[in-house]
Amino acid sequence: MNTNWLEKIDTIKSLEELENLRIDIFGKKGYLTLEFAKMKEVPNEEKKEFAKHLNEAKISLTEALENKKTILMVDALDKQLKSEKIDVTKFVANPQIGAAHPVQFTMDRIITYFQNLNFSVEDGPLVEDDFYNFEALNLPAYHPARDMQDTFYTKDGKVLRTHTSPVQIRTMLAQKPPIRMIAPGSVFRKDFDLTHTPMFHQVEGLVVAGEGEISFANLKYVMVEFLKHMFGDVEVRFRPSFFPFTEPSSEVDISCVFCKGKGCRVCSGTGWLEVLGCGIVDINVFEAVGYKNVSGYAFGLGVERFAMLIHKIGDLRSLFESDIRLLGQFK
Ligand code: DAH
């Protein structure tokens, strides 16, 4: 009985026809469904033979339908690929050329700058252990500075890293001094307003060498040169600040790129814009990774903030809206 159906399947030419035929066989009123329904009426001694026969038919028909489906799908894909072939040699008068997203573009510039100074580029996981994100960075559980970093926790007690600083720890544990590294990447905080998004990007930097070899002067020189490279002709000033992982710590300002330091709405009339944090690596951080007789500096910055100041973008959130009218301006 199923040879007939098998022949039919064989002659099918389209996926649509095949689906119709499947319904004719397996549907509510399909051939096999009705055959199975007849079981009730079959005398008991014939039931076993009858069922065996039907099950065999079911298996061979299912297989035949599947095989045919695969063949037809491959055919369809083949046809589609042939019809969509593009001629890359064809002349186009007005090509639409894409461009890197301003955040990526800024990130690339930062990375290239430090690569040219022989910094290595290091990477770490986005879902971090408390140890790397906080503990080893001199942020023990009771530390009030943990409040500065509104954290996303996972059910199994891990954190979405709140900064790229944990890569410092991973790199120091995996390598030996001297170290000269940056760690670019995304970070996460429970924050959402004009100047904050729950995901943003940072670049972390770390330099470690022997005892007495790294001073604040080294840090200052590298930061000033870097900021002039990124923002052009700006003044740079260091303000004493606090970070748990550095001592002494500093926040670094540039003269306002909007008003050239005269004072405007963006810089709240101060003439200065804060752009990064840095400092001399705290002894507790070195102790956490088992380093002795070393010295070093570290810094961290927000890439979106750099991109906004460089391209004079007003609202941080617009960087994440994929609006082609905004992105098209950065070719
Ligand atoms: N981790 C800091 C933050 O997310 C940024 C930072 C500041 C990193 C100072 C550093 C540093 O390495 O020395 O706000």
py3Dmol code that shows the C-alpha trace and the ligand (Angstrom):
import py3Dmol

protein = """\
ATOM      1  CA  MET A   1       0.000   0.000   0.000  1.00  0.00           C
ATOM      2  CA  ASN A   2       2.799   2.435   0.743  1.00  0.00           C
ATOM      3  CA  THR A   3       4.662   1.846  -2.495  1.00  0.00           C
ATOM      4  CA  ASN A   4       2.107   4.068  -4.064  1.00  0.00           C
ATOM      5  CA  TRP A   5       2.821   6.814  -1.528  1.00  0.00           C
ATOM      6  CA  LEU A   6       6.560   6.336  -1.906  1.00  0.00           C
ATOM      7  CA  GLU A   7       6.223   6.827  -5.660  1.00  0.00           C
ATOM      8  CA  LYS A   8       4.218   9.961  -5.080  1.00  0.00           C
ATOM      9  CA  ILE A   9       6.880  11.364  -2.757  1.00  0.00           C
ATOM     10  CA  ASP A  10       9.451  10.645  -5.424  1.00  0.00           C
ATOM     11  CA  THR A  11       7.677  12.783  -8.036  1.00  0.00           C
ATOM     12  CA  ILE A  12       7.244  15.868  -5.788  1.00  0.00           C
ATOM     13  CA  LYS A  13       8.917  19.039  -7.093  1.00  0.00           C
ATOM     14  CA  SER A  14       8.425  21.662  -4.372  1.00  0.00           C
ATOM     15  CA  LEU A  15       8.499  21.958  -0.575  1.00  0.00           C
ATOM     16  CA  GLU A  16       4.914  23.171  -0.630  1.00  0.00           C
ATOM     17  CA  GLU A  17       3.681  20.085  -2.510  1.00  0.00           C
ATOM     18  CA  LEU A  18       5.695  17.940  -0.168  1.00  0.00           C
ATOM     19  CA  GLU A  19       4.031  19.490   2.874  1.00  0.00           C
ATOM     20  CA  ASN A  20       0.591  18.866   1.331  1.00  0.00           C
ATOM     21  CA  LEU A  21       1.485  15.267   0.725  1.00  0.00           C
ATOM     22  CA  ARG A  22       2.733  14.919   4.294  1.00  0.00           C
ATOM     23  CA  ILE A  23      -0.648  16.128   5.504  1.00  0.00           C
ATOM     24  CA  ASP A  24      -2.369  13.626   3.153  1.00  0.00           C
ATOM     25  CA  ILE A  25      -0.426  10.871   4.915  1.00  0.00           C
ATOM     26  CA  PHE A  26       0.049  12.026   8.517  1.00  0.00           C
ATOM     27  CA  GLY A  27      -2.613  14.732   8.938  1.00  0.00           C
ATOM     28  CA  LYS A  28      -5.770  14.339  11.062  1.00  0.00           C
ATOM     29  CA  LYS A  29      -7.610  12.761   8.162  1.00  0.00           C
ATOM     30  CA  GLY A  30      -4.455  11.446   6.545  1.00  0.00           C
ATOM     31  CA  TYR A  31      -4.023   7.981   5.171  1.00  0.00           C
ATOM     32  CA  LEU A  32      -1.905   6.582   8.003  1.00  0.00           C
ATOM     33  CA  THR A  33      -3.979   8.224  10.725  1.00  0.00           C
ATOM     34  CA  LEU A  34      -7.090   6.590   9.356  1.00  0.00           C
ATOM     35  CA  GLU A  35      -5.320   3.245   8.968  1.00  0.00           C
ATOM     36  CA  PHE A  36      -4.208   3.375  12.604  1.00  0.00           C
ATOM     37  CA  ALA A  37      -7.795   4.152  13.593  1.00  0.00           C
ATOM     38  CA  LYS A  38      -8.885   0.880  11.968  1.00  0.00           C
ATOM     39  CA  MET A  39      -6.909  -1.052  14.594  1.00  0.00           C
ATOM     40  CA  LYS A  40      -9.983  -1.215  16.788  1.00  0.00           C
ATOM     41  CA  GLU A  41     -11.869  -3.260  14.236  1.00  0.00           C
ATOM     42  CA  VAL A  42      -9.093  -5.716  13.432  1.00  0.00           C
ATOM     43  CA  PRO A  43      -9.648  -9.134  15.049  1.00  0.00           C
ATOM     44  CA  ASN A  44      -7.320  -9.723  18.012  1.00  0.00           C
ATOM     45  CA  GLU A  45      -5.240 -12.471  16.394  1.00  0.00           C
ATOM     46  CA  GLU A  46      -4.460 -10.194  13.418  1.00  0.00           C
ATOM     47  CA  LYS A  47      -3.750  -7.048  15.469  1.00  0.00           C
ATOM     48  CA  LYS A  48      -0.046  -7.743  15.923  1.00  0.00           C
ATOM     49  CA  GLU A  49       0.605  -8.296  12.231  1.00  0.00           C
ATOM     50  CA  PHE A  50      -1.532  -5.287  11.300  1.00  0.00           C
ATOM     51  CA  ALA A  51       0.282  -2.964  13.705  1.00  0.00           C
ATOM     52  CA  LYS A  52       3.684  -4.171  12.587  1.00  0.00           C
ATOM     53  CA  HIS A  53       2.777  -3.495   9.004  1.00  0.00           C
ATOM     54  CA  LEU A  54       1.539   0.024   9.783  1.00  0.00           C
ATOM     55  CA  ASN A  55       4.573   0.889  11.867  1.00  0.00           C
ATOM     56  CA  GLU A  56       6.856  -0.185   9.049  1.00  0.00           C
ATOM     57  CA  ALA A  57       4.881   1.974   6.655  1.00  0.00           C
ATOM     58  CA  LYS A  58       5.147   4.889   9.088  1.00  0.00           C
ATOM     59  CA  ILE A  59       8.915   4.539   9.347  1.00  0.00           C
ATOM     60  CA  SER A  60       9.548   4.241   5.634  1.00  0.00           C
ATOM     61  CA  LEU A  61       7.212   7.108   4.774  1.00  0.00           C
ATOM     62  CA  THR A  62       8.715   9.396   7.439  1.00  0.00           C
ATOM     63  CA  GLU A  63      12.163   8.626   6.121  1.00  0.00           C
ATOM     64  CA  ALA A  64      11.167   9.202   2.509  1.00  0.00           C
ATOM     65  CA  LEU A  65       9.555  12.545   3.374  1.00  0.00           C
ATOM     66  CA  GLU A  66      12.644  13.660   5.316  1.00  0.00           C
ATOM     67  CA  ASN A  67      15.006  12.664   2.514  1.00  0.00           C
ATOM     68  CA  LYS A  68      12.917  14.428  -0.056  1.00  0.00           C
ATOM     69  CA  LYS A  69      12.743  17.530   2.127  1.00  0.00           C
ATOM     70  CA  THR A  70      16.524  17.657   2.412  1.00  0.00           C
ATOM     71  CA  ILE A  71      16.918  17.283  -1.346  1.00  0.00           C
ATOM     72  CA  LEU A  72      14.386  20.025  -2.048  1.00  0.00           C
ATOM     73  CA  MET A  73      15.923  22.374   0.512  1.00  0.00           C
ATOM     74  CA  VAL A  74      19.396  21.935  -0.916  1.00  0.00           C
ATOM     75  CA  ASP A  75      17.966  22.564  -4.394  1.00  0.00           C
ATOM     76  CA  ALA A  76      16.187  25.696  -3.201  1.00  0.00           C
ATOM     77  CA  LEU A  77      19.335  27.027  -1.532  1.00  0.00           C
ATOM     78  CA  ASP A  78      21.321  26.273  -4.651  1.00  0.00           C
ATOM     79  CA  LYS A  79      18.867  28.199  -6.803  1.00  0.00           C
ATOM     80  CA  GLN A  80      18.834  31.093  -4.360  1.00  0.00           C
ATOM     81  CA  LEU A  81      22.619  31.293  -4.249  1.00  0.00           C
ATOM     82  CA  LYS A  82      22.786  31.272  -8.040  1.00  0.00           C
ATOM     83  CA  SER A  83      20.143  33.977  -8.379  1.00  0.00           C
ATOM     84  CA  GLU A  84      21.740  36.176  -5.729  1.00  0.00           C
ATOM     85  CA  LYS A  85      25.206  36.057  -7.178  1.00  0.00           C
ATOM     86  CA  ILE A  86      26.711  39.537  -7.168  1.00  0.00           C
ATOM     87  CA  ASP A  87      29.110  40.892  -9.694  1.00  0.00           C
ATOM     88  CA  VAL A  88      31.819  42.509  -7.587  1.00  0.00           C
ATOM     89  CA  THR A  89      33.494  43.947 -10.662  1.00  0.00           C
ATOM     90  CA  LYS A  90      30.432  45.930 -11.689  1.00  0.00           C
ATOM     91  CA  PHE A  91      30.866  49.729 -11.634  1.00  0.00           C
ATOM     92  CA  VAL A  92      28.715  51.585  -9.116  1.00  0.00           C
ATOM     93  CA  ALA A  93      28.509  55.372  -9.421  1.00  0.00           C
ATOM     94  CA  ASN A  94      27.764  56.256  -5.789  1.00  0.00           C
ATOM     95  CA  PRO A  95      28.878  53.515  -3.415  1.00  0.00           C
ATOM     96  CA  GLN A  96      27.645  53.676   0.196  1.00  0.00           C
ATOM     97  CA  ILE A  97      30.773  53.214   2.259  1.00  0.00           C
ATOM     98  CA  GLY A  98      30.400  52.178   5.891  1.00  0.00           C
ATOM     99  CA  ALA A  99      32.517  53.399   8.767  1.00  0.00           C
ATOM    100  CA  ALA A 100      33.603  52.241  12.193  1.00  0.00           C
ATOM    101  CA  HIS A 101      31.259  53.147  15.052  1.00  0.00           C
ATOM    102  CA  PRO A 102      32.634  56.149  16.974  1.00  0.00           C
ATOM    103  CA  VAL A 103      33.192  54.002  20.078  1.00  0.00           C
ATOM    104  CA  GLN A 104      35.098  51.373  18.084  1.00  0.00           C
ATOM    105  CA  PHE A 105      37.012  54.066  16.235  1.00  0.00           C
ATOM    106  CA  THR A 106      38.053  55.726  19.508  1.00  0.00           C
ATOM    107  CA  MET A 107      38.902  52.357  21.069  1.00  0.00           C
ATOM    108  CA  ASP A 108      41.110  51.504  18.063  1.00  0.00           C
ATOM    109  CA  ARG A 109      42.945  54.826  18.321  1.00  0.00           C
ATOM    110  CA  ILE A 110      43.625  54.267  22.022  1.00  0.00           C
ATOM    111  CA  ILE A 111      44.809  50.700  21.468  1.00  0.00           C
ATOM    112  CA  THR A 112      47.080  51.688  18.580  1.00  0.00           C
ATOM    113  CA  TYR A 113      48.593  54.507  20.638  1.00  0.00           C
ATOM    114  CA  PHE A 114      49.610  52.182  23.453  1.00  0.00           C
ATOM    115  CA  GLN A 115      50.688  49.365  21.140  1.00  0.00           C
ATOM    116  CA  ASN A 116      53.133  51.827  19.615  1.00  0.00           C
ATOM    117  CA  LEU A 117      54.531  52.339  23.134  1.00  0.00           C
ATOM    118  CA  ASN A 118      55.000  48.557  23.345  1.00  0.00           C
ATOM    119  CA  PHE A 119      52.039  47.883  25.654  1.00  0.00           C
ATOM    120  CA  SER A 120      50.514  44.412  25.214  1.00  0.00           C
ATOM    121  CA  VAL A 121      46.742  44.097  24.795  1.00  0.00           C
ATOM    122  CA  GLU A 122      45.205  41.785  27.411  1.00  0.00           C
ATOM    123  CA  ASP A 123      41.753  40.308  27.772  1.00  0.00           C
ATOM    124  CA  GLY A 124      39.572  38.894  30.564  1.00  0.00           C
ATOM    125  CA  PRO A 125      36.094  37.440  31.096  1.00  0.00           C
ATOM    126  CA  LEU A 126      33.010  39.671  31.314  1.00  0.00           C
ATOM    127  CA  VAL A 127      31.542  37.494  34.067  1.00  0.00           C
ATOM    128  CA  GLU A 128      34.109  37.806  36.834  1.00  0.00           C
ATOM    129  CA  ASP A 129      34.825  36.347  40.242  1.00  0.00           C
ATOM    130  CA  ASP A 130      34.515  38.708  43.193  1.00  0.00           C
ATOM    131  CA  PHE A 131      38.221  38.101  43.816  1.00  0.00           C
ATOM    132  CA  TYR A 132      39.406  39.682  40.547  1.00  0.00           C
ATOM    133  CA  ASN A 133      36.782  42.422  40.323  1.00  0.00           C
ATOM    134  CA  PHE A 134      36.978  43.583  43.951  1.00  0.00           C
ATOM    135  CA  GLU A 135      38.972  41.638  46.533  1.00  0.00           C
ATOM    136  CA  ALA A 136      42.397  41.616  44.879  1.00  0.00           C
ATOM    137  CA  LEU A 137      41.957  45.267  43.900  1.00  0.00           C
ATOM    138  CA  ASN A 138      41.912  46.224  47.572  1.00  0.00           C
ATOM    139  CA  LEU A 139      38.105  46.372  47.692  1.00  0.00           C
ATOM    140  CA  PRO A 140      37.308  43.891  50.498  1.00  0.00           C
ATOM    141  CA  ALA A 141      33.667  43.017  51.196  1.00  0.00           C
ATOM    142  CA  TYR A 142      33.143  45.780  53.781  1.00  0.00           C
ATOM    143  CA  HIS A 143      34.808  48.502  51.710  1.00  0.00           C
ATOM    144  CA  PRO A 144      32.586  51.579  51.196  1.00  0.00           C
ATOM    145  CA  ALA A 145      34.014  52.127  47.711  1.00  0.00           C
ATOM    146  CA  ARG A 146      32.088  49.064  46.542  1.00  0.00           C
ATOM    147  CA  ASP A 147      29.032  51.321  46.556  1.00  0.00           C
ATOM    148  CA  MET A 148      30.624  53.400  43.806  1.00  0.00           C
ATOM    149  CA  GLN A 149      30.162  50.445  41.515  1.00  0.00           C
ATOM    150  CA  ASP A 150      26.518  49.420  41.335  1.00  0.00           C
ATOM    151  CA  THR A 151      26.979  45.799  40.459  1.00  0.00           C
ATOM    152  CA  PHE A 152      25.031  43.189  38.493  1.00  0.00           C
ATOM    153  CA  TYR A 153      25.351  39.844  40.288  1.00  0.00           C
ATOM    154  CA  THR A 154      24.641  36.436  38.716  1.00  0.00           C
ATOM    155  CA  LYS A 155      22.697  33.739  40.559  1.00  0.00           C
ATOM    156  CA  ASP A 156      25.874  31.750  41.224  1.00  0.00           C
ATOM    157  CA  GLY A 157      27.528  34.684  42.994  1.00  0.00           C
ATOM    158  CA  LYS A 158      29.663  35.989  40.148  1.00  0.00           C
ATOM    159  CA  VAL A 159      29.605  39.597  38.955  1.00  0.00           C
ATOM    160  CA  LEU A 160      29.430  41.260  35.567  1.00  0.00           C
ATOM    161  CA  ARG A 161      32.748  43.065  35.756  1.00  0.00           C
ATOM    162  CA  THR A 162      32.217  46.682  36.833  1.00  0.00           C
ATOM    163  CA  HIS A 163      35.536  47.815  35.376  1.00  0.00           C
ATOM    164  CA  THR A 164      38.429  46.467  33.298  1.00  0.00           C
ATOM    165  CA  SER A 165      40.741  46.580  36.333  1.00  0.00           C
ATOM    166  CA  PRO A 166      40.333  42.810  37.053  1.00  0.00           C
ATOM    167  CA  VAL A 167      42.424  42.188  33.916  1.00  0.00           C
ATOM    168  CA  GLN A 168      45.353  43.800  35.816  1.00  0.00           C
ATOM    169  CA  ILE A 169      45.092  41.047  38.391  1.00  0.00           C
ATOM    170  CA  ARG A 170      44.749  38.258  35.826  1.00  0.00           C
ATOM    171  CA  THR A 171      47.731  39.547  33.867  1.00  0.00           C
ATOM    172  CA  MET A 172      49.951  39.917  36.938  1.00  0.00           C
ATOM    173  CA  LEU A 173      49.077  36.365  38.026  1.00  0.00           C
ATOM    174  CA  ALA A 174      49.761  34.954  34.537  1.00  0.00           C
ATOM    175  CA  GLN A 175      52.939  36.889  33.773  1.00  0.00           C
ATOM    176  CA  LYS A 176      56.035  38.178  35.528  1.00  0.00           C
ATOM    177  CA  PRO A 177      57.243  41.785  35.728  1.00  0.00           C
ATOM    178  CA  PRO A 178      58.124  43.837  33.794  1.00  0.00           C
ATOM    179  CA  ILE A 179      54.542  44.296  32.588  1.00  0.00           C
ATOM    180  CA  ARG A 180      53.265  46.937  30.242  1.00  0.00           C
ATOM    181  CA  MET A 181      49.645  46.246  29.316  1.00  0.00           C
ATOM    182  CA  ILE A 182      46.293  47.702  28.417  1.00  0.00           C
ATOM    183  CA  ALA A 183      42.915  45.949  28.712  1.00  0.00           C
ATOM    184  CA  PRO A 184      40.141  47.296  26.500  1.00  0.00           C
ATOM    185  CA  GLY A 185      36.608  45.953  26.842  1.00  0.00           C
ATOM    186  CA  SER A 186      33.019  46.289  27.963  1.00  0.00           C
ATOM    187  CA  VAL A 187      31.960  46.758  31.594  1.00  0.00           C
ATOM    188  CA  PHE A 188      28.584  46.767  33.351  1.00  0.00           C
ATOM    189  CA  ARG A 189      26.907  48.877  36.027  1.00  0.00           C
ATOM    190  CA  LYS A 190      23.337  49.411  37.198  1.00  0.00           C
ATOM    191  CA  ASP A 191      23.057  52.903  35.810  1.00  0.00           C
ATOM    192  CA  PHE A 192      20.931  54.586  33.140  1.00  0.00           C
ATOM    193  CA  ASP A 193      20.636  58.321  32.458  1.00  0.00           C
ATOM    194  CA  LEU A 194      22.027  61.068  30.189  1.00  0.00           C
ATOM    195  CA  THR A 195      25.612  60.183  30.980  1.00  0.00           C
ATOM    196  CA  HIS A 196      25.368  56.505  32.022  1.00  0.00           C
ATOM    197  CA  THR A 197      24.414  53.275  30.245  1.00  0.00           C
ATOM    198  CA  PRO A 198      24.370  49.816  31.888  1.00  0.00           C
ATOM    199  CA  MET A 199      27.093  48.649  29.475  1.00  0.00           C
ATOM    200  CA  PHE A 200      29.990  50.806  28.412  1.00  0.00           C
ATOM    201  CA  HIS A 201      33.640  50.445  27.485  1.00  0.00           C
ATOM    202  CA  GLN A 202      36.856  51.085  29.346  1.00  0.00           C
ATOM    203  CA  VAL A 203      40.542  50.828  28.715  1.00  0.00           C
ATOM    204  CA  GLU A 204      42.679  49.864  31.674  1.00  0.00           C
ATOM    205  CA  GLY A 205      46.431  50.341  31.736  1.00  0.00           C
ATOM    206  CA  LEU A 206      49.115  48.849  33.960  1.00  0.00           C
ATOM    207  CA  VAL A 207      52.883  49.141  34.086  1.00  0.00           C
ATOM    208  CA  VAL A 208      54.958  47.147  36.578  1.00  0.00           C
ATOM    209  CA  ALA A 209      58.746  47.124  36.939  1.00  0.00           C
ATOM    210  CA  GLY A 210      61.336  46.665  39.665  1.00  0.00           C
ATOM    211  CA  GLU A 211      61.304  48.502  42.967  1.00  0.00           C
ATOM    212  CA  GLY A 212      61.951  52.236  42.577  1.00  0.00           C
ATOM    213  CA  GLU A 213      61.816  52.034  38.774  1.00  0.00           C
ATOM    214  CA  ILE A 214      58.330  53.532  38.303  1.00  0.00           C
ATOM    215  CA  SER A 215      57.394  56.954  39.650  1.00  0.00           C
ATOM    216  CA  PHE A 216      54.443  59.295  39.420  1.00  0.00           C
ATOM    217  CA  ALA A 217      56.490  61.355  36.955  1.00  0.00           C
ATOM    218  CA  ASN A 218      56.488  58.414  34.491  1.00  0.00           C
ATOM    219  CA  LEU A 219      52.734  58.119  34.812  1.00  0.00           C
ATOM    220  CA  LYS A 220      52.232  61.837  34.381  1.00  0.00           C
ATOM    221  CA  TYR A 221      54.379  62.029  31.268  1.00  0.00           C
ATOM    222  CA  VAL A 222      52.632  59.110  29.568  1.00  0.00           C
ATOM    223  CA  MET A 223      49.146  60.425  30.434  1.00  0.00           C
ATOM    224  CA  VAL A 224      49.829  63.977  29.234  1.00  0.00           C
ATOM    225  CA  GLU A 225      51.277  62.794  25.920  1.00  0.00           C
ATOM    226  CA  PHE A 226      48.412  60.357  25.445  1.00  0.00           C
ATOM    227  CA  LEU A 227      45.719  62.974  26.127  1.00  0.00           C
ATOM    228  CA  LYS A 228      47.321  65.474  23.764  1.00  0.00           C
ATOM    229  CA  HIS A 229      47.406  62.775  21.101  1.00  0.00           C
ATOM    230  CA  MET A 230      43.696  62.027  21.603  1.00  0.00           C
ATOM    231  CA  PHE A 231      42.283  65.531  22.107  1.00  0.00           C
ATOM    232  CA  GLY A 232      44.786  67.777  20.336  1.00  0.00           C
ATOM    233  CA  ASP A 233      45.970  71.002  21.873  1.00  0.00           C
ATOM    234  CA  VAL A 234      44.543  70.774  25.416  1.00  0.00           C
ATOM    235  CA  GLU A 235      45.809  71.647  28.877  1.00  0.00           C
ATOM    236  CA  VAL A 236      46.097  68.686  31.256  1.00  0.00           C
ATOM    237  CA  ARG A 237      45.840  68.839  35.048  1.00  0.00           C
ATOM    238  CA  PHE A 238      46.135  66.207  37.781  1.00  0.00           C
ATOM    239  CA  ARG A 239      43.796  66.409  40.773  1.00  0.00           C
ATOM    240  CA  PRO A 240      44.387  64.355  43.948  1.00  0.00           C
ATOM    241  CA  SER A 241      41.691  61.692  44.263  1.00  0.00           C
ATOM    242  CA  PHE A 242      41.054  58.258  45.710  1.00  0.00           C
ATOM    243  CA  PHE A 243      40.943  54.776  44.205  1.00  0.00           C
ATOM    244  CA  PRO A 244      41.326  51.678  46.387  1.00  0.00           C
ATOM    245  CA  PHE A 245      43.813  50.096  43.957  1.00  0.00           C
ATOM    246  CA  THR A 246      46.196  53.063  43.712  1.00  0.00           C
ATOM    247  CA  GLU A 247      48.016  55.229  46.253  1.00  0.00           C
ATOM    248  CA  PRO A 248      48.486  58.070  45.626  1.00  0.00           C
ATOM    249  CA  SER A 249      45.610  58.415  43.167  1.00  0.00           C
ATOM    250  CA  SER A 250      44.685  61.142  40.774  1.00  0.00           C
ATOM    251  CA  GLU A 251      41.887  62.167  38.486  1.00  0.00           C
ATOM    252  CA  VAL A 252      42.997  63.815  35.308  1.00  0.00           C
ATOM    253  CA  ASP A 253      41.210  66.730  33.607  1.00  0.00           C
ATOM    254  CA  ILE A 254      41.667  68.308  30.207  1.00  0.00           C
ATOM    255  CA  SER A 255      40.766  71.908  29.417  1.00  0.00           C
ATOM    256  CA  CYS A 256      37.187  71.936  28.082  1.00  0.00           C
ATOM    257  CA  VAL A 257      37.156  71.027  24.381  1.00  0.00           C
ATOM    258  CA  PHE A 258      33.928  73.000  23.891  1.00  0.00           C
ATOM    259  CA  CYS A 259      34.905  76.391  25.354  1.00  0.00           C
ATOM    260  CA  LYS A 260      38.715  76.039  25.336  1.00  0.00           C
ATOM    261  CA  GLY A 261      38.740  76.442  29.111  1.00  0.00           C
ATOM    262  CA  LYS A 262      36.682  79.641  29.315  1.00  0.00           C
ATOM    263  CA  GLY A 263      33.781  77.931  31.119  1.00  0.00           C
ATOM    264  CA  CYS A 264      30.551  76.684  29.542  1.00  0.00           C
ATOM    265  CA  ARG A 265      27.522  74.478  30.231  1.00  0.00           C
ATOM    266  CA  VAL A 266      29.339  71.224  29.410  1.00  0.00           C
ATOM    267  CA  CYS A 267      32.183  71.865  31.883  1.00  0.00           C
ATOM    268  CA  SER A 268      29.765  73.458  34.404  1.00  0.00           C
ATOM    269  CA  GLY A 269      31.632  76.700  34.078  1.00  0.00           C
ATOM    270  CA  THR A 270      34.896  75.217  35.403  1.00  0.00           C
ATOM    271  CA  GLY A 271      36.795  75.124  32.117  1.00  0.00           C
ATOM    272  CA  TRP A 272      37.883  71.508  32.885  1.00  0.00           C
ATOM    273  CA  LEU A 273      36.578  68.048  31.923  1.00  0.00           C
ATOM    274  CA  GLU A 274      37.494  64.920  33.861  1.00  0.00           C
ATOM    275  CA  VAL A 275      38.741  62.180  31.513  1.00  0.00           C
ATOM    276  CA  LEU A 276      40.537  59.465  33.483  1.00  0.00           C
ATOM    277  CA  GLY A 277      41.648  58.018  36.793  1.00  0.00           C
ATOM    278  CA  CYS A 278      45.155  56.819  37.607  1.00  0.00           C
ATOM    279  CA  GLY A 279      47.750  56.382  40.280  1.00  0.00           C
ATOM    280  CA  ILE A 280      50.651  54.424  41.733  1.00  0.00           C
ATOM    281  CA  VAL A 281      49.656  50.783  42.263  1.00  0.00           C
ATOM    282  CA  ASP A 282      48.676  50.192  45.900  1.00  0.00           C
ATOM    283  CA  ILE A 283      50.957  47.822  47.830  1.00  0.00           C
ATOM    284  CA  ASN A 284      47.896  45.755  48.800  1.00  0.00           C
ATOM    285  CA  VAL A 285      47.254  44.963  45.120  1.00  0.00           C
ATOM    286  CA  PHE A 286      50.820  43.722  44.667  1.00  0.00           C
ATOM    287  CA  GLU A 287      50.450  41.650  47.829  1.00  0.00           C
ATOM    288  CA  ALA A 288      47.235  40.075  46.507  1.00  0.00           C
ATOM    289  CA  VAL A 289      49.126  38.732  43.482  1.00  0.00           C
ATOM    290  CA  GLY A 290      52.252  37.828  45.434  1.00  0.00           C
ATOM    291  CA  TYR A 291      54.538  40.484  43.893  1.00  0.00           C
ATOM    292  CA  LYS A 292      57.478  41.716  45.976  1.00  0.00           C
ATOM    293  CA  ASN A 293      60.003  44.514  45.381  1.00  0.00           C
ATOM    294  CA  VAL A 294      58.137  46.051  42.448  1.00  0.00           C
ATOM    295  CA  SER A 295      56.661  49.430  41.572  1.00  0.00           C
ATOM    296  CA  GLY A 296      54.019  50.404  39.068  1.00  0.00           C
ATOM    297  CA  TYR A 297      51.311  52.706  37.856  1.00  0.00           C
ATOM    298  CA  ALA A 298      47.797  52.119  36.556  1.00  0.00           C
ATOM    299  CA  PHE A 299      45.098  54.077  34.796  1.00  0.00           C
ATOM    300  CA  GLY A 300      41.537  53.603  33.628  1.00  0.00           C
ATOM    301  CA  LEU A 301      39.289  55.523  31.274  1.00  0.00           C
ATOM    302  CA  GLY A 302      35.816  55.415  29.735  1.00  0.00           C
ATOM    303  CA  VAL A 303      35.854  55.062  25.954  1.00  0.00           C
ATOM    304  CA  GLU A 304      32.347  56.493  25.397  1.00  0.00           C
ATOM    305  CA  ARG A 305      33.334  59.637  27.251  1.00  0.00           C
ATOM    306  CA  PHE A 306      36.403  60.024  25.044  1.00  0.00           C
ATOM    307  CA  ALA A 307      34.295  59.457  21.903  1.00  0.00           C
ATOM    308  CA  MET A 308      31.702  62.021  23.018  1.00  0.00           C
ATOM    309  CA  LEU A 309      34.290  64.694  23.740  1.00  0.00           C
ATOM    310  CA  ILE A 310      36.266  64.021  20.569  1.00  0.00           C
ATOM    311  CA  HIS A 311      33.182  64.011  18.310  1.00  0.00           C
ATOM    312  CA  LYS A 312      31.166  66.496  20.406  1.00  0.00           C
ATOM    313  CA  ILE A 313      28.218  64.151  20.891  1.00  0.00           C
ATOM    314  CA  GLY A 314      25.697  65.421  23.453  1.00  0.00           C
ATOM    315  CA  ASP A 315      23.849  62.323  24.675  1.00  0.00           C
ATOM    316  CA  LEU A 316      25.716  59.154  25.622  1.00  0.00           C
ATOM    317  CA  ARG A 317      22.685  57.004  24.841  1.00  0.00           C
ATOM    318  CA  SER A 318      22.725  58.049  21.181  1.00  0.00           C
ATOM    319  CA  LEU A 319      25.935  56.018  20.830  1.00  0.00           C
ATOM    320  CA  PHE A 320      23.911  52.856  21.384  1.00  0.00           C
ATOM    321  CA  GLU A 321      20.864  53.558  19.234  1.00  0.00           C
ATOM    322  CA  SER A 322      22.377  52.507  15.877  1.00  0.00           C
ATOM    323  CA  ASP A 323      20.747  55.526  14.227  1.00  0.00           C
ATOM    324  CA  ILE A 324      22.249  55.660  10.756  1.00  0.00           C
ATOM    325  CA  ARG A 325      21.761  59.465  10.654  1.00  0.00           C
ATOM    326  CA  LEU A 326      24.182  59.837  13.553  1.00  0.00           C
ATOM    327  CA  LEU A 327      26.580  57.070  12.518  1.00  0.00           C
ATOM    328  CA  GLY A 328      26.690  58.356   8.929  1.00  0.00           C
ATOM    329  CA  GLN A 329      28.433  61.501  10.190  1.00  0.00           C
ATOM    330  CA  PHE A 330      31.540  59.565  11.227  1.00  0.00           C
ATOM    331  CA  LYS A 331      32.816  58.410   7.843  1.00  0.00           C
TER     332      LYS A 331
END
"""
ligand_1 = """\
14
DAH
N 38.576 51.192 37.708
C 38.270 52.615 37.751
C 36.778 52.825 37.418
O 36.184 51.964 36.876
C 39.103 53.356 36.783
C 40.523 53.419 37.243
C 40.951 54.466 38.018
C 41.409 52.418 36.897
C 42.246 54.540 38.459
C 42.722 52.478 37.351
C 43.124 53.560 38.131
O 43.610 51.551 37.062
O 44.420 53.634 38.552
O 36.269 53.872 37.671
"""
view = py3Dmol.view(width=600, height=400)
view.addModel(protein, "pdb")
view.setStyle({"model": 0}, {"cartoon": {"style": "trace"}})
view.addModel(ligand_1, "xyz")
view.setStyle({"model": 1}, {"stick": {}})
view.zoomTo()
view.show()
